[in-house]
Amino acid sequence: MKKILFTIGILVFLLPFHTFGQNGRTETDISQLNWKLLPDTEAKWLDDTLYTPPVNLEKLSTNYPTGGWDELKKQKAISVTLPATVEQYFWGTNGNSFGVSGNYVGVSWFYTDLDIPASMQGKRVTLQFQAVRFRAEIYVNRKLAGYDLVNSTPFETDISRYVNYGSSNEIAIRITDPNGNFDWRDSQTFMWGKYRTNPTHGFGGITGKVKLVSTDQVYTSDIYIKNKPVVNEVDAVITLNNTTTANAKGSLSLVVKEIKSGGKQVYQKTFPNISLKPGEQTRTHTIKINNALLWDTDNPNLYTIEARWQSDSATDLASRRFGFRWFEIKDIRGDKQFYLNNKRIVAITSISWGFWPVNGIAPSDELARKQVEDAKRLGMNMLNFHRTIGNENVLDYADEFGLLYYEEPGGNQFPANQFNPADEKGKLQADFYFAARNEKLFRMIRRDRSHPSLVIYNMHNERGAQPQQQDSAQMLAAHQLDETRIITYNSSNGDIRQGPDTRFKLHLLPYDHTFRDYGWFDQHHAGGPGTYHDNLYKKPTEYAKYFDHKDEIIYYGEEGAIGTPPRLQLIREDILKRGKNIGWETDAYLKWYDAYNDFIHTKGFTKAFPNVDSLTKAMGNVAYYYQGRVIENVHISNLIDGYAINGWESMKLENHSGIVDNYRNLKGDPDLIARYNQPLYVSVKLNRKVMATGDTSTADFFIVNRKELKGKFLLKIKAVDQNGNTLISKTEIVSVTGGTTYGELLLKSIAIPATSEGYTTVSAALYKNDQLLASGADKLYAVAFNMKDLPGKGMIADTSGILANYFRSINLQTAEYKTGRPEGKYLIIGAFQPQQTGNPLVTDILEWVNEGNTLIVVSNTEAWAAHLAKKEVIDYRGSQTMGTTWYGGNFFSKQHELFEGLPQAQVFNWEYQCFATYNKSRVGLRILNGDPVVAAVSDHKPEVYSALSIIPHGRGKIIISTLDIFSCLKDVKVNRLPEGDGENASMSTFNNAQTNKANVVGQQLLINMIRLAGK
C-alpha cells in the first residue's frame, strides 16, 4: 500500500482571516455542537512514541478508547461546547482540589456527531483547530485522520477520505495532557516518557474553536499583510494551493475595502492568466492607498483585503483584516525612541500570563474584549502576552480598539545540559524538543503577523544563558517569516552591561537581518515595595525609574509587583450565575470570599467596608496608586521608552500582582492609573508626602506633554489644607519645549509647609491667555503629634533600648520593667521574653492587668501571643507571615480611637508606608477573641488575621500588635525636649529628632495606645 504523508498546515480563522460560503468555499463553526467530554483514566500514554510535523499517519498506532468505541458512548460523559478543558469540569475528581493537586493528567475524549452534506463530496474537506493542548489525535468514523502535538497553535487536518457524505459522521478527538504548569514559570521543561517537552500551562483539552471547511481543489490558504515604512503602503502576500496533479489556470483579484466607511472599496486589481503548478505557491503584490486612514492607538482604522481565485473548475474567496501602520525605532539627537506612524510613543504595558477563568487557558470573546477594554480604561497603550502564546480573539479586539501587543511564544527555552545530542537518546530528545519548539514559534508568527496591533516579538523571558546556535537560527528564521517587526532575544532581569551585551540585548530590527547586541536595554525590577513611599521621588534627578541613558531603547519589562486580592464579590456573582461546580478555581474563590465576608460582618468592619467588594477594591487601589505614580515618573523622565506593570491578571495560586483579576475585573479605581497616562497634564511631585505638622515638603513641577504644546506659559501653583485654607499661591512663567520632549521640568524646589494636620493638596495649572491647558495635583498628610492626656506613669520592657531611646527623645518618662509586678497604668513590651511566675494561669503581669491596667505588646509579638494563649487569655491559633511582591498582603483598619489624628477606616496605603511596605516585618495573628482594630490578609489564603487587637482581661486590657512599630522608632535621634509632659513640646524640636518623617504615623499610633491605657 502506498504511504501517504499528511503535513499539518496552518490556517488562521475568525475575524482577521475571513472565508465565505460562496461558490467553492463553505465554512461551519462546529464549536457549539453538543460535544461530549469523557476522561479515559485507564488509557496508556506515558511511553508513547511522539511525532512532530510533518506526520506520516501510517507510522502511528491507533489508540482506541479503553473498552472500545462502543463503550465510549455508553459512559456518562459531560456535555460541553468548545473551547473546553478537562480541568474545567473534572478538577479535584481525584479527591483533592487544593492548590494544584486536583490537576487531571492523561487521556480524555471529546466527541460529537457531525452531518456533512453530499455537496462537499469531491471537495477538500478539513477540520481546522484554533488550538488544543497537549496532543490531539483526530478520529473520523473511528479512523485516525490527524495528529498534532504543537500545542496551543492552529492546525488543520484533511478528513476528505474518511467522511460519509450526505450523512452523520462520528468525530472523536483524543487529547493527551502529560504535564504543565499552573503559575508563570516557563523555564522548567517537562518529561513525557523519554521526551523533553516545552513547558506550557497545565490544562488539557480543545482550547480553541473548531471549524469544518470545504474548498475546491485550488484555494487560498493564507493572506499575509506586510506593513512598510511608507506607511500608506503594504505588501499583500497571497498563498495559493493547487491540490490537483495538473497546472491550474485562472485569475486572482484583490480588493481592499475601508471598514470605517461601511466597506467602501478603495483598491481593486485583477491578475489574469495565472498558471499554478501543483502544490503551494506564494505571490506578493504591493498595494498603495493615497490618503489611507492610518491605524494607531487613538484611531484604530481597519481595512479588509479580499483575494478571489477564479477558474473554470475552482472558485475561492478569502479575506483578511489589516491596518496601515508602521512601528519602528528612531534615533532623535542621540536618543533612541519608539515611533508609531512617525510619531513618538512611550509604551505603557503590563505582562499577562495567559490564565483565564473557568477553563483556565482560553478566553471567551466577551472576556477577550474585556481584556482590551480594561487596558484602554487605564489609559495604557499596550499589553504583553508574557511567557505564553497569545490568543487570537484578544488580538482581534486589540486591532479593533487600538491597543498595541508584545508577544512571547512561552516555553521557548534552550534546555542546556539536559540532554546530550552526542548519544542516541540525547539526539532523540534534542531533535524532538527543537522541532516542537521551533514549529510552535513559527505557527504563532504565521497566525499573528498581519495584526496591526502586534508590534514586538520576544523569544525568551529572563533567560540567563548566552544565545546558542539553535537560538540564533530560530530567531533569524522567525524574522524571515515576519521581517516587519522588532524581534528581541531576551527580556531580562540580570546584570545588564552598559555596553554591548549579546545575552540581554540581542535584537533584530524591521527589514534588517543583522543581529545587534546594543541598542535595546530591557531590565526588570519585578518585585514591588508594597505601597507608594516617599523614597520613590526625592528630586528631579533622583527618583524611581530615573535613568540618564539615551542611546538605547530603555524598556522596563517587569515592574513593581504589589499583590492584592481579586474582586471576590464580583467573581462570586459570576460563579453563581454559571454554576458552582464549573471551573477549575471556583471552589477556591468561593472559600476566599466567604472568609472575607464573615470577618467584616462579625468583627465590626462594615462601617468602613460595607461589603467584600468595597474592601478588595480599596486594596486594589494601593497597587493602582503606586503604579500610577511610577508611570508618572516614567513620563517625566523623557528617556524611558517602555514600562511593563508586573502584572496584568492575577492567578489563583501565586501572582496576585495583576491589576485585573482572572475574570478581568479592574481591581481598583481606573482613574488612579489613567490620570497619569493622560497625554497632557502637570505632574506635581512631592519629595515627602507624610510628616508631622510644622515640617516642610518640597514640590517640583513637570509637564507631561504628548500634545506638542510649546512656548511660554503661566504656571499657577497653590497649596490648600483640608479646611480650605490657602497656604501658598504663586504664579511663574515657564517654558515648554514640546515636540518629542514628552516630559520636562517646569519649576523646582518650592517649599510646602505642613501647617495643619490632615491632607494638604498641592495643585498646579498651566495657562495661556487665561485659557487652562493642563493641570495636576498631589497630596501630603501631616500628623499633629499629640501627647495630651497620657497616663502619668508607665513602664517599658525592652532589652534593645529602642523604646527607652525613643521615649527620651520625646521626653516621656517611663520606668524599666525587669520582673515582678509592673507599676503604673501601662507596660509596653518590646524586645522582651515572657516570664512564667506562680500559678500557670496567672502571672504578676496578668494579675496587674486584671486590676484595670494595660499591657501593650509591640514587639516579640508571636512569643507573647503564644504565652498569653497558654494562660487562656488569648484564643491564639498561630501566625501567618504576610506575602510580599507578587504574593501580596494588606492591612486594613476600622474606625477606632486608637487612630485619633491618623487616617481611619481604610486599607493601609501611602499614608501608612511606615507599616505597609514590603521591607517591614509583616505578620498576622489568628486571634479568635477580642476586638481586632487592624486586620491583615495574605496572598490567596481564605483567612483574615489580626494585626492589632484589644483583648479585655478582667478590668484591664491587652493591646497586641504585629505592626512594625519598632522600625518607626529605630532611627530617632535622642534630642532632649523641654521638661514637662510633652503636651507643649516644640514641634520643630520633635521634627529635628526624626530621620524618616513618615514614621511619625507609627509613633503617633504608639502614643495613642498609651493614651488608651489611661481610659
Secondary structure, 3 states (H helix, E strand, C coil): CCCCCECCECCCCCCCEEECCECCEEEEECCCCCEEEEEECCCCCCCCCCCCCCECHHHCCCCCCCCCHHHHHHCCCEEECCCEEHHHHHCCCCCCCCCCCCCCCEEEEEEEEEEECHHHCCCEEEEEECCCECEEEEEECCEEEEEECCCCCCEEEECHHHCCCCEEEEEEEEEEECCCECCCCCCCCEEECCEEECCCECCCEECCCEEEEEECCEEEEEEEEEECCCCCEEEEEEEEEECCCCCEEEEEEEEEEECCCCCEEEEEEEEEEEEECCEEEEEEEEEECCCCCEECCCCECCEEEEEEEECCCCEEEEEEEECECCEEEEEECCEEEEEECCEECCEEEEEECCCECCCECCCCHHHHHHHHHHHHHCCCCEEEECCCCCCHHHHHHHHHHCCEEEECCCCCCCCCCCCCCCCHHHHHHHHHHHHHHHHHHHHHHHHHCCCCCEEEEEEEECCCCCCCHHHHHHHHHHHHHCCCCEEEEEEECCCCCCCCCHHHHCEECCCCCCCECCCEEEEEEEECCCCCCHHHEEECCEECCCCCCCCCEEEEEEEEECCCCCCHHHHHHHHHHHCCCCCCCHHHHHHHHHHHHHHHHHCCCCCCCCCHHHHHHHHHHHHHHHHHHHHHHHHHHCCCCEEEECCCECCCCCCCCCCECCCCCECCCCHHHHHHHCCEEEEEEECCCEEECCCEEEEEEEEEECCCCCEEEEEEEEEEECCCCEEEEEEEEEEECCCCCCEEEEEEEEEEECCCCEEEEEEEEEEECCEEEEEEEEEEEEECCCCCCCCCCEEEECCCCHHHHHHHHCCCCCEECCCCCCCCCEEEECCCCCCCCCCCCCCHHHHHHHCCCEEEECCCHHHHHHHHHHCCCCCEEEEEECCCCCCCEEEEECCCHHHCCCCCCCECCHHHHHHHCCCCCCEEEEECCCEEEEEEEECCCCCCEEEEEEEEECCEEEEEECCCHHHHCCCCCCCCCCCCCCCCCCHHHHHHCCCCHHHHHHHHHHHHHHHHHCC
